[in-house]
Amino acid sequence: MEIPKLRFLLLIGSIIFSIILGWFAFSQEQCKWIIQYFGYWFVFITFGIFVYFSVIVVRKRFQKHDFSKNDIWALLGILIVGIIISSHEKMDYKILMDELVLSANSLQMHWEKEYLTPMIGHDINGTFTIFAGYVDKRPLFFPFCLSVVHDLTGYRPDNVFYLNFFLYLILLGLTYLLGKKINGVTGGFMASLLLLSIPLLTQISNGGSFEILNLVMIMVTVLLAINYYQSPDNPTLIALSYSGALLSQVRYESAFFLLPIVGLFFLKSAQQKKYQLPILILVLPLLLIIRPIQHKISFDQLDREVDIFTSIISTRQVETLFSFDYFGNNIAHAIYFFFNWSYAHQNSLFLSFFGIVFGISIIIALRNKNYRNKLDWSVLTPMIFFGTTIIFITAFLFCYFWSQFDDPISARMSLVVYLLFIFPGIFIIGKVINKKRITVTVFMLTTLSIIAQTIPALNNYAPSDQYIRNQSINWKRDFLRNSINEKFLMIDDSSLLWTCYLKPSLTFARFKKVKAGLKFHMDADTFQNIYVYQELTRDIYGTLKPYPEYSLPDTVELEIISERMFRPFNIGRISRIKSFNTDSNLYDEFWSSSKGLTEKEIISKFEELWISQLP
């Protein structure tokens, strides 16, 4: 067996050095600094190498004339069906706070090429400037992709929805390609149609989260893995490895997908009795150090957010975030989710039965020698590796306290599991059964499922709207669209949404600290209006009162602009501040102390005070 000993030693050294750097070399503050100023460039380099070698791989595939007119018509049909189904779901935020944080991160990656969640920003001479923020724990690849969209088209907050819709179409195409590898054009069309039967997929694709990108990168990585296993070469190995690196930067648990890539490399190398280790593979562990570095930031943020988690945990009667004790309960919730006919859970009942029936069938086929010989192992082997990884990830997630798939917020985790429901059936129908009437029956039942469950579920029910936070955010987006040209400041419990729309904002806690400065800017007409968003409830007499975290001092005089009832005891209100009192009046004091100064000196001192008192 030909083994490049020097390169293996270099690879082992690179891995050990990366582990030391990632896990042990830096303090939490140093980790934050590294992620903030170098995180973007780590992802940029990884993405650039991935794109370059992926183009080489794709060009080789096209030279083999693997694409026909039938493929074009099938893809066109799938895209049209996908667009029609997607038109039944509105574009807005579905899962909070992930979506707003990801959008905010992309803003700073677009402007400064650094990874920072902006929290305080103001319009200075017509330019919105970020004054403060924090380094977030979420993986970098999705905000990086969104920042690239901003780079190409200009910054728009709604770019996140257009990016996800584009990724949704890409996902349909990739699903078609993987299905085609299993069972030709028929398999590709069937796999894509089955995917479209999931209402949750359409709902998430019209939101602002990273779930669709996660599915896209899984499909890309699987396709590259199959290509590598069928015809191994250096460009394919590099593209596959860097695809896995990018996939590990989408969701936290997606780092586990590096394992099947390593497994396939050693399996194929052993079969060939030759190991390929290009230089760029030796570099990859160094580019992956941002994952453990971010984990250290996650631990730090978990400490700071312990009160939030404690309140959530107490309502769910659990004691810790991860425990094997949650496993059985989460499986029960998953079964209820997958096999529920109600529109409330955005699941695909038909696909759940399809997956179970053919999942059992492929296990039987793998145990039967006659059936086993009919299977295409050059495609099946990589898919077994990745399918096993999905099972492992799902089992891991079932040990997390908030992994009930029938919960509207955590239902998105089920999307990866649906891949296990689709492709075993494509294998069995195409390679084992291979009967036209079965194929036609599956097409008819899938179409019926889309008509009878998918589209009505999208039209009749929005699970995320069960959460008042979702309703309030999307209502505030409506307010923003109607007053986008107005120069205002908003007081709210979070500044993320307003920062994404380049509007200055304050939290209620910060308002109490900067009242004097805010009064100065109110007197100086810095803002056309100062608004307040409050959430209110009814007391025992039916009187509306703001929740304590949304309360303002009695000295603040408000004028109600708009109200919306989310539930009978949960009302949102936007008001305008008419006036409020402070212990000192910096504006009047400035003009009193400026007597005798020249105009140039007054302007200079006023501008200095104006900047220093920005809230």
Helices and strands as residue ranges (DSSP letters): H 5-19, I 20-24, H 28-63, H 69-86, H 98-112, E 117-124, E 127-134, H 141-153, H 159-196, H 199-205, H 211-230, H 234-247, G 252-257, H 258-272, H 279-287, H 290-304, H 306-316, G 324-326, H 327-338, G 343-345, H 349-367, H 369-372, H 377-397, G 411-413, H 414-427, I 428-433, H 436-449, I 450-454, H 455-460, G 463-466, H 468-482, E 488-492, H 496-500, E 505-507, H 508-513, H 515-523, E 529-538, E 544-546, G 548-550, E 557-567, E 570-579, H 586-593, H 599-612
